[in-house]
């Protein structure tokens, strides 16, 4: 039994994932440590993802990423809703991100950070979850993902604080950010594997990770298109 035991198949493993997501998000956020927040989150997330990827358990890596990002997003949103000013200090560029999303919501501006608004930001995210993840066994990719989730959570929390709880139903915000974030997360997982397993053949990944490739690219493309079109 011990020989076949895999920690990524143990429910307690995912409890630990959620716990570390809470700790590495809540403490730095409330203290206001903008540099430490994504660093702690990214490193801790990378450890859990690497545990799954090294075992060839891509599906479990996806579950790790999903549990972590849902917990992180909900917590940042809640904290930003209740402690908006504090979270502005905890998220790098938080003041600007808050102002930009409120302008988008109330004044019909371009979606902040979208390709028409700031193409270099989005291209930088894509480079981070692909080339960055490839060169660092996922660490840079995970850092990019958690940083993007922090900004999205802050923005939603700011909208809730200024426009009320109904904004979740009346605003397309979630429909714009979720596909992009999910696509970035999937690519970060995919590009974690080559350095860990020393498997560099594109054909191997197309045969064995095709679903992850197709879904991640499709979600990312959908998110980028929606951000560019919807005001």
N, C-alpha and C positions, 0 to 999 in steps of 0.2 A: 504494500500500500504506500509506504513512504517513497519507494523508488519511482512511483508514477505520480506522486503529488506535484501539482503545479500551483504556485501561489496565485496566479492570475485567474484560476478557476475557483478560487475560494471567495465566497461572498464577503468575508472580512477584509479581503484585499481592497474591495471597492469602498468599504466603509473607511478604510485608511486613506484612500484617494480623496474622498469627500472631506475627511477630517483635515488633511493637510491643505486642501483647497481653502477651507475655512480659516485655518490658522495663518497661512501665508498671505491671505488676502486681507483678513480682518485686522490683524495687528499693525502691519505697515500702513494700511489705509487710515486707521484711526489716529496713528501717530503723525501721519502726513509725510512719509518718506517716499518721495516720488521715484527716486532711483532704486531704492531697495525693494519696492513693491513688485515690479515686474521681474526683477532679478530673482527674488525668493520664489515667486510663483513659477517662473520658467525653469529654474533648476529642479525644483521639487517635481514638477510635472514631467520633466525629461527623465527623471529616475524611474518613475512608474511606467512611462511609455517604453523606455529602453528594456525594462524587465520583460515586457510582453514581446517586443519586436525581436529580441535576441533569441527567444524561444520559437520564433516563426509564427507567433499567434497574433496575426494582424487584426483579427476580429476583436480580440481582447484589448489590443491597443486602441482600437476605435472606441470601445466601451470606456476605457480609462479616460480618453480625451473627452468623451461626451459627458461623463459624470463630473469630471473636473470643471469643464467650461460652463455647464449648467449651474453648478454650485457657485462658481466664481461670478458669473453674470448676475445671478439673482442677488447675491450678497452685495456686490458693488452697486447694483441698482437700488437696493433697499437703503444702503448707507448714503448714497447720493441723494435720495429722496428726502431722507431725514436730516442728514448733515451735509448739505450741498457745499457749503464753503470749505468744510474740512476735506471733502473728497476732491475739490478743485486743486487743493495743494498736494494731494496724494498722487494724483494722476498727472504725468508730464504733459504740459500744455492744456491742463484742465480748464483754466479760465477761458482760453480761446475756444476750446471744444464746446463748452457750455454755451457761450455766446453765439457760436456759429449754428448750433442745433436749434436754438430758440429763434434765431433769425429765419432759419429754414422753415420752422413750424408756423411762425406767425407772419412772416413777410414773403413767403413764396420765393425763397432763394434757392440756388443750387444746393444739392445735398453736400454737406461739408466733407471734404476728402474724396469725393467721387472723381472719376476720370476727367470730366469737364472742369471741375473745380481745382483739383490738385493732382494731376496725373503722376507726378513723381512720388507722392505718398503711396499710391496704390501699387505702382511698379516696384517701389522699395519693399513693400510687404510681400509681393510675389517673389522677388529675389531672395528675401529672407527665408521664406518657407521652402524654397527649392535649393538654391546654391548655398545659402547659409546653413540650412539643415544638413545638406549633403556633406559639407566640410566639417561639421561639428557633431555628427551623429545625432542630430535633431535638437541640440541645445538652443542654437540661434533661432531655429524655426519655432520652437515652443515659446521662446521669449517674444517673438513677433506676434504669435497668436494671442498670448495672454495680454499683451500690451493693447492689441486691437480690441479685445473683449473688455478691458478696463475702460477704454474710451467709450465704447458702446454703452456699457452699464452706466457710466457717468452721464452720458447724454440722455438716456431714457429716464434716469432718476431726476435730472434737471427738468425734463419735460413734465414729469409727474408732479414735481414741486410747484411748477408755474402754471400748468394747465389742468391739473387734477387727474384723478385715476381714470377718467373716461378716455384719456389720450391713448391708452392701450388698444381701445376698440376703434377710435376715430382716426388715428394716425397710421400711415403705412410704414412707420419706422421699423418695426420688427420684421416685416416682410422684406425690407431692403437690406438689413444687416445680417440676418440669420443665414441666408444662402452664402454670402461672401465669407462669413466667419467659418461656416461648416466646410466650405471649399478649401480655405487656408489650412484648417486643422487636418483635413484629409491629406493634403499635399505634404504637410509637415511630417506626418506619420510615414508616408511613402518614402520620403527622402531621408528618413532616419536609418533605414535598413541597410543601404549599400556599405557604408563604412563599418557597421557592426558585424555584418555577415561576410564581408569581402566578396560580395556578389555584385558585379558591375554590368552584367549583360542586360541590355534593354529588353531583349527577347524574353528573358526569365520573368521580368516584371510584367510584361504584356500578357504572358501566359498565366501567371499566378496571381497578379494583382490588378487584373483588368477592371474588375468592378470598382475597386477603390480609385483607380485612375480616372475612369469615365465619370463616375459620380462626383468626384472632387472637382475635376475640371468643369463639368457642367454646372455645378452649384456656384463655383467661383465666377464663371462667365455670366450666369443668370444674375448674380448679385451685382456685378459691375454694370450690367446693362440696366437693371432696374434703378440703381442709384443714379445713373446718367439720365434716365428718362422721367422719373417721377419727381414731382415737386410738391 
